[in-house]
Amino acid sequence: MITILLPLIVLFAGLHTSGASAAPKVQGPKQVKPGKKVKLRASGFPKQSRVSVILQPTANRDGNGFGIALKKRYKVKRTGKVRITFRMPKRYLACAGAANCSPKRWQRRSKVDINVCSDPKSGQVPVCARKVARIR
């Protein structure tokens, strides 16, 4: 009985870890330069959905009022993968209120969070992946 259960436990453990690898991932450069092209590869997003890119200084991670969202949306293939190419903006917005935003230049050698998020359909929670890069 123990010899039968052991292979089953190993099989189920393998299935569980393979499911965890389906979480969204984003790959890209370690450094980005404002004004230059950035190329990313993302996977693990819902098939044929759309994703957007949000850039935010790492120092202000998850805070309100700092960053910039790119206007373009990218379509995910049936494989759940998407290639993203954009020009790194030279500035981001720092807001002290809804009507009080000012553009700020990225600081050299600082870090930027490149967040790739699915555009949620009504009632769904967006799925996101993050890549951290250094400004050069």
Backbone hydrogen bonds in HBPLUS format (Angstrom, degrees):
<---DONOR---> <-ACCEPTOR-->    atom                        ^
c    i                          cat <-CA-CA->   ^        H-A-AA   ^      H-
h    n   atom  resd res      DA  || num        DHA   H-A  angle D-A-AA Bond
n    s   type  num  typ     dist DA aas  dist angle  dist       angle   num
A0004-ILE N   A0001-MET O   3.22 MM   3  5.32 132.7  2.46  97.7 109.7     1
A0005-LEU N   A0001-MET O   3.13 MM   4  6.41 157.7  2.18 150.6 156.5     2
A0006-LEU N   A0002-ILE O   3.09 MM   4  6.18 159.1  2.13 153.2 157.2     3
A0009-ILE N   A0005-LEU O   2.84 MM   4  6.08 156.9  1.89 159.2 165.6     4
A0010-VAL N   A0006-LEU O   3.05 MM   4  6.27 162.9  2.08 153.7 158.0     5
A0011-LEU N   A0007-PRO O   2.90 MM   4  6.06 154.4  1.96 143.6 151.0     6
A0012-PHE N   A0008-LEU O   2.90 MM   4  6.14 166.9  1.92 153.7 156.1     7
A0013-ALA N   A0009-ILE O   2.89 MM   4  6.03 154.7  1.95 147.1 154.7     8
A0014-GLY N   A0010-VAL O   2.99 MM   4  6.17 152.5  2.06 144.4 151.4     9
A0015-LEU N   A0011-LEU O   3.02 MM   4  6.34 151.2  2.11 147.2 155.2    10
A0016-HIS N   A0012-PHE O   2.98 MM   4  6.17 154.7  2.05 147.2 153.6    11
A0017-THR N   A0013-ALA O   3.13 MM   4  6.38 161.9  2.16 149.4 153.0    12
A0018-SER N   A0014-GLY O   3.07 MM   4  6.17 151.0  2.15 142.7 150.8    13
A0019-GLY N   A0015-LEU O   3.15 MM   4  6.31 144.3  2.28 141.6 149.8    14
A0020-ALA N   A0016-HIS O   3.31 MM   4  6.62 140.4  2.48 138.4 148.3    15
A0020-ALA N   A0017-THR O   3.19 MM   3  5.08 125.8  2.50  91.7 105.3    16
A0022-ALA N   A0019-GLY O   3.21 MM   3  5.54 162.0  2.25 107.6 113.0    17
A0023-ALA N   A0020-ALA O   3.41 MM   3  6.10 164.5  2.44 116.6 117.7    18
A0025-LYS N   A0043-SER O   2.86 MM  18  5.42 155.3  1.92 150.0 154.7    19
A0043-SER N   A0025-LYS O   2.94 MM  18  5.42 155.1  2.00 149.3 155.1    20
A0027-GLN N   A0041-ARG O   2.75 MM  14  5.21 163.2  1.78 157.1 163.1    21
A0041-ARG N   A0027-GLN O   2.91 MM  14  5.21 157.7  1.96 147.9 153.9    22
A0134-ARG N   A0030-LYS O   2.84 MM 104  6.26 162.1  1.87 144.7 147.7    23
A0032-VAL N   A0134-ARG O   2.88 MM 102  6.19 155.8  1.94 153.9 158.8    24
A0136-ARG N   A0032-VAL O   2.93 MM 104  6.09 154.2  1.99 157.4 160.5    25
A0036-LYS N   A0033-LYS O   2.99 MM   3  5.57 161.6  2.02 145.0 146.4    26
A0035-GLY N   A0088-MET O   2.67 MM  53  5.20 167.8  1.68 145.8 150.2    27
A0088-MET N   A0036-LYS O   2.87 MM  52  5.66 166.7  1.88 156.0 151.7    28
A0038-VAL N   A0086-PHE O   2.68 MM  48  5.44 153.1  1.75 164.6 173.9    29
A0086-PHE N   A0038-VAL O   3.06 MM  48  5.44 155.7  2.12 149.0 156.7    30
A0040-LEU N   A0084-ILE O   2.75 MM  44  4.99 164.4  1.77 154.6 159.1    31
A0084-ILE N   A0040-LEU O   2.93 MM  44  4.99 170.9  1.94 139.5 142.5    32
A0042-ALA N   A0082-VAL O   2.92 MM  40  5.32 169.1  1.93 162.1 165.2    33
A0082-VAL N   A0042-ALA O   2.90 MM  40  5.32 152.3  1.98 149.5 150.7    34
A0045-PHE N   A0080-GLY O   3.42 MM  35  5.15 156.9  2.48 143.2 136.8    35
A0049-SER N   A0046-PRO O   3.27 MM   3  5.69 145.6  2.40 137.0 130.9    36
A0076-VAL N   A0049-SER O   2.83 MM  27  5.39 174.8  1.83 161.7 162.1    37
A0119-ASP N   A0050-ARG O   2.81 MM  69  5.70 160.0  1.85 159.2 156.1    38
A0051-VAL N   A0074-TYR O   2.80 MM  23  5.25 156.5  1.85 147.9 155.7    39
A0074-TYR N   A0051-VAL O   2.89 MM  23  5.25 165.4  1.91 152.2 156.6    40
A0052-SER N   A0117-CYS O   2.79 MM  65  5.45 155.6  1.85 154.2 160.5    41
A0117-CYS N   A0052-SER O   2.97 MM  65  5.45 159.1  2.01 152.4 158.6    42
A0070-LEU N   A0053-VAL O   2.94 MM  17  5.65 166.9  1.96 164.6 169.0    43
A0054-ILE N   A0115-ASN O   2.86 MM  61  5.10 160.9  1.90 149.3 155.6    44
A0115-ASN N   A0054-ILE O   2.90 MM  61  5.10 168.7  1.91 163.5 160.4    45
A0055-LEU N   A0068-ILE O   2.81 MM  13  5.31 170.7  1.81 164.5 162.2    46
A0068-ILE N   A0055-LEU O   2.82 MM  13  5.31 152.3  1.89 150.1 157.7    47
A0056-GLN N   A0113-ASP O   3.07 MM  57  5.19 151.2  2.16 142.5 150.1    48
A0113-ASP N   A0056-GLN O   2.69 MM  57  5.19 173.6  1.69 168.3 165.9    49
A0060-ASN N   A0057-PRO O   2.90 MM   3  5.42 149.3  2.00 113.2 122.4    50
A0058-THR N   A0111-LYS O   3.04 MM  53  5.41 171.3  2.04 123.3 126.1    51
A0061-ARG N   A0058-THR O   3.09 MM   3  4.90 152.0  2.17 116.1 111.9    52
A0063-GLY N   A0060-ASN O   2.96 MM   3  5.41 159.4  2.01 137.4 137.2    53
A0095-CYS N   A0065-GLY O   2.65 MM  30  4.59 161.7  1.68 145.3 150.4    54
A0067-GLY N   A0093-LEU O   3.02 MM  26  5.36 147.6  2.13 145.2 153.9    55
A0093-LEU N   A0067-GLY O   3.17 MM  26  5.36 161.0  2.21 120.6 123.8    56
A0077-LYS N   A0081-LYS O   2.95 MM   4  5.56 171.8  1.95 159.8 158.0    57
A0080-GLY N   A0077-LYS O   2.99 MM   3  5.39 163.2  2.02 113.1 118.5    58
A0092-TYR N   A0104-LYS O   2.91 MM  12  5.45 153.4  1.98 152.1 159.5    59
A0104-LYS N   A0092-TYR O   2.77 MM  12  5.45 160.6  1.81 160.7 166.5    60
A0094-ALA N   A0102-SER O   2.94 MM   8  5.46 166.9  1.95 150.9 154.7    61
A0102-SER N   A0094-ALA O   2.97 MM   8  5.46 159.8  2.01 139.4 144.7    62
A0096-ALA N   A0100-ASN O   2.93 MM   4  5.50 165.5  1.95 154.9 154.1    63
A0100-ASN N   A0097-GLY O   3.24 MM   3  4.96 162.3  2.27 100.5 105.8    64
A0110-SER N   A0107-GLN O   3.12 MM   3  5.55 156.7  2.18 130.9 132.4    65
A0109-ARG N   A0135-ILE O   2.79 MM  26  5.06 151.7  1.87 139.7 142.7    66
A0135-ILE N   A0110-SER O   2.79 MM  25  5.56 169.6  1.80 169.0 171.6    67
A0112-VAL N   A0133-ALA O   2.77 MM  21  5.45 159.9  1.81 160.9 166.6    68
A0133-ALA N   A0112-VAL O   3.03 MM  21  5.45 163.3  2.06 154.8 159.4    69
A0114-ILE N   A0131-LYS O   2.73 MM  17  5.08 167.7  1.74 161.5 164.9    70
A0131-LYS N   A0114-ILE O   2.95 MM  17  5.08 153.2  2.03 135.5 144.3    71
A0116-VAL N   A0129-ALA O   2.87 MM  13  5.35 167.8  1.89 161.0 165.1    72
A0129-ALA N   A0116-VAL O   2.87 MM  13  5.35 145.5  1.99 144.8 156.1    73
A0118-SER N   A0127-VAL O   2.81 MM   9  5.32 156.7  1.87 148.4 155.8    74
A0124-GLN N   A0121-LYS O   2.97 MM   3  5.56 163.0  2.00 148.1 147.0    75
